[in-house]
Amino acid sequence: MKNLFETVYLADIIERHNIKNDTELRELVQIMASSIGAPCNPTKLSNTFKSVKNVSLSSQTIAKYLEYLSESFLLNKTVRYNIKGKKYINTLSKYYFSDIGLRNAILDMRQIEETHIMENIIYNELVVRGYSVDVGMVEMKKQDKNGKWIRIQLEVDFIANLGSKKYYVQSALSIPDREKEIQESRSLTNINDSFKKIIVVKDHIMPRRNEEGILTIGLFDFLLNENSMDL
């Protein structure tokens, strides 16, 4: 897998776009591999290069490199969508690897965090099934400890669209108790439309639906049953 990345993906990108300093591109791929599913943009990544790598790499160059990596089908970009405001927010995006094996090889099989890898796998499965996938954001108001009303943002891992179908999908490694269930479903319960809401957990469980209509399903059932989202 490492050889495939070096001799096919990276070599093709470097040659096609006439990149002189391939070290910076390699560093960017490493950063993206170690932070799959983390909200980012070229400016934020440029700051990461300065603070972590002590390298000055402009946000414009990073934007080009990310475009090259997406065009090569190494990375997939998802844009944040304000569900209540019904508009896209381009300030931060998320990136997922098209092949999780390549991602693991790039990092020499380090940083095998189940949470992030599972999120990437669910994203890939939705894409394979033909869905257009965005990252969702829900705004809500709550009172702080001083009684002041503040606005907070809750994230929905994925909004999957296909024609007239829409699903809200949350990835949760495990839900051991009611408190965790409330936490994981909080963003979903604040969506006021009738589209299906799904939580995928790693554990092998019987699919169940709670009083709010949210379906919780095990990862293997979700992946192996092509009709899993319509249970």
For each residue, the residues with C-beta under 8 A, 3 or more apart:
1: 4 5 101 102 104 105
2: 5 6 105 106 108
3: 6 7
4: 1 7 8 9 102 105
5: 1 2 8 9 10 102 105 106
6: 2 3 9 10 11
7: 3 4 10 11
8: 4 5 11 12
9: 4 5 6 12 13 72 74 102
10: 5 6 7 13 14 22 25 26 29
11: 6 7 8 14 15
12: 8 9 15 16 72
13: 9 10 16 17 19 25 68 69 72
14: 10 11 17 18 19 22 25
15: 11 12 18
16: 12 13 68
17: 13 14 64 68
18: 14 15
19: 13 14 22 25
20:
21: 24 25
22: 10 14 19 25 26
23: 26 27
24: 21 27 28 49 55 57 61 65
25: 10 13 14 19 21 22 28 29 65 68
26: 10 22 23 29 30
27: 23 24 30 31 49 53 55
28: 24 25 31 32 45 49 57 62 65 66 69
29: 10 25 26 32 33 69 74 106
30: 26 27 33 34 106 107
31: 27 28 34 35 45 48 49 52
32: 28 29 35 36 66 69 75 95 97
33: 29 30 36 97 103 106 107 111
34: 30 31 107 111
35: 31 32 38 40
36: 32 33 95 96 97 103 116 117 119 120
37: 94 96 116 119 120
38: 35 94
39: 80 92 93 94 135
40: 35 44 45 92 93 94 95
41: 44 45 59 91 92 93
42: 45 46 59 60 62 63 66
43: 46 47 59
44: 40 41 47 48 92
45: 28 31 40 41 42 48 49 59 62
46: 42 43 49 50 57 58 59 62
47: 43 44 50 51
48: 31 44 45 51 52 53
49: 24 27 28 31 45 46 52 53 55 56 57 62
50: 46 47 53 54 55 56
51: 47 48 54
52: 31 48 49
53: 27 48 49 50
54: 50 51
55: 24 27 49 50
56: 49 50
57: 24 28 46 49 61 62
58: 46 61 62
59: 41 42 43 45 46 62 63
60: 42 63 64
61: 24 57 58 64 65
62: 28 42 45 46 49 57 58 59 65 66
63: 42 59 60 66 67
64: 17 60 61 67 68
65: 24 25 28 61 62 68 69
66: 28 32 42 62 63 69 70 75 77 95
67: 63 64 70 71
68: 13 16 17 25 64 65 71 72
69: 13 28 29 32 65 66 72 74 75
70: 66 67 73 74 75 76 77 95
71: 67 68
72: 9 12 13 68 69
73: 70 76 98
74: 9 29 69 70 97 98 99 102
75: 32 66 69 70 95 96 97 98
76: 70 73 95 96 97 98 123 127
77: 66 70 93 94 95
78: 93 94 95 96 123 133 134 135 158
79: 88 89 90 93 134 135
80: 39 88 89 90 91 92 93 94 134 135 136 137
81: 87 88 89 134 135 136 137 159
82: 85 86 87 88 89 137 139
83: 86 136 137 138 156 159 191
84: 138 139 191 192
85: 82 139
86: 82 83
87: 81 82
88: 79 80 81 82 134
89: 79 80 81 82 92 137
90: 79 80 93
91: 41 80
92: 39 40 41 44 80 89
93: 39 40 41 77 78 79 80 90 135
94: 37 38 39 40 77 78 80 135
95: 32 36 40 66 70 75 76 77 78
96: 36 37 75 76 78 119 120 123 124
97: 32 33 36 74 75 76 100 102 103 120
98: 73 74 75 76 102 124
99: 74 102 103
100: 97 103 104 117 120 121 124
101: 1 104 105
102: 1 4 5 9 74 97 98 99 105 106
103: 33 36 97 99 100 106 107 120
104: 1 100 101 107 109 112
105: 1 2 4 5 101 102 108 109
106: 2 5 29 30 33 102 103
107: 30 33 34 103 104 110 111
108: 2 105
109: 104 105 112
110: 107
111: 33 34 107
112: 104 109 117
113: 116 117
114: 117 118 173 202
115: 118 119 171 173
116: 36 37 113 119 120
117: 36 100 112 113 114 120 121
118: 114 115 121 122 171 173 200 202 219
119: 36 37 96 115 116 122 123 157 171
120: 36 37 96 97 100 103 116 117 123 124
121: 100 117 118 124 125 219 223
122: 118 119 125 126 157 158 169 171 200 219 222
123: 76 78 96 119 120 126 127 133 158
124: 96 98 100 120 121 127 128
125: 121 122 128 129 222 223
126: 122 123 129 131 133 158 160 169
127: 76 123 124 130 131 133
128: 124 125
129: 125 126 160 162 226
130: 127 162
131: 126 127 160 161 162 167
132: 160 161 162
133: 78 123 126 127 158 159 160 161
134: 78 79 80 81 88 158 159 161
135: 39 78 79 80 81 93 94 155 156 157 158 159
136: 80 81 83 155 156 157 158 159 168 187 191
137: 80 81 82 83 89 153 154 155 156
138: 83 84 153 154 155 156 187 190 191
139: 82 84 85 151 152 153 154
140: 151 152 154 190
141: 149 150 151 152
142: 149 150 152
143: 147 148 149 150
144: 147 148 149 150
145:
146:
147: 143 144
148: 143 144
149: 141 142 143 144
150: 141 142 143 144
151: 139 140 141
152: 139 140 141 142
153: 137 138 139
154: 137 138 139 140 186 187 190
155: 135 136 137 138 187
156: 83 135 136 137 138 159 168 169 170 187 188 191
157: 119 122 135 136 169 170 171
158: 78 122 123 126 133 134 135 136 167 168 169 170 171
159: 81 83 133 134 135 136 156 166 167 168 169
160: 126 129 131 132 133 165 166 167 168 169 229
161: 131 132 133 134 165 166
162: 129 130 131 132 165
163:
164:
165: 160 161 162
166: 159 160 161 195 196
167: 131 158 159 160 195 196 197 198 229
168: 136 156 158 159 160 188 191 195 196 197 198
169: 122 126 156 157 158 159 160 198 199 200 229
170: 156 157 158 184 185 187 188 197 198 199 200
171: 115 118 119 122 157 158 199 200
172: 175 180 184 199 200 201
173: 114 115 118 201 202
174: 180 201 202 203
175: 172 180 181 184 199 201 216
176: 180
177: 180 181
178: 181 182
179: 182 183
180: 172 174 175 176 177 183 184
181: 175 177 178 184 185 210 216
182: 178 179 185 186
183: 179 180 186
184: 170 172 175 180 181 199
185: 170 181 182 188 189 197 199 210 212 214
186: 154 182 183 189 190
187: 136 138 154 155 156 170 190 191
188: 156 168 170 185 191 197 199 212 214
189: 185 186 212 214
190: 138 140 154 186 187
191: 83 84 136 138 156 168 187 188 195 197
192: 84
193:
194:
195: 166 167 168 191
196: 166 167 168 215 229 230
197: 167 168 170 185 188 191 212 213 214 215
198: 167 168 169 170 214 215 216 217 222 229
199: 169 170 171 172 175 184 185 188 214 215 216 217
200: 118 122 169 170 171 172 216 217 218 219 222
201: 172 173 174 175 205 216 217 218 219
202: 114 118 173 174 218 219
203: 174 218 219
204: 218 220 221
205: 201 208 216 217 218
206:
207: 215 216 217 218 221 228 231
208: 205 215 216
209: 213 214 215 216
210: 181 185 213 214 216
211:
212: 185 188 189 197
213: 197 209 210
214: 185 188 189 197 198 199 209 210
215: 196 197 198 199 207 208 209 231
216: 175 181 198 199 200 201 205 207 208 209 210
217: 198 199 200 201 205 207 221 222 228 231
218: 200 201 202 203 204 205 207 221 222
219: 118 121 122 200 201 202 203 222 223
220: 204 223 224
221: 204 207 217 218 224 225 228
222: 122 125 198 200 217 218 219 225 228 229
223: 121 125 219 220 228
224: 220 221 228
225: 221 222 228 231
226: 129
227: 230 231
228: 207 217 221 222 223 224 225 231
229: 160 167 169 196 198 222
230: 196 227
231: 207 215 217 225 227 228
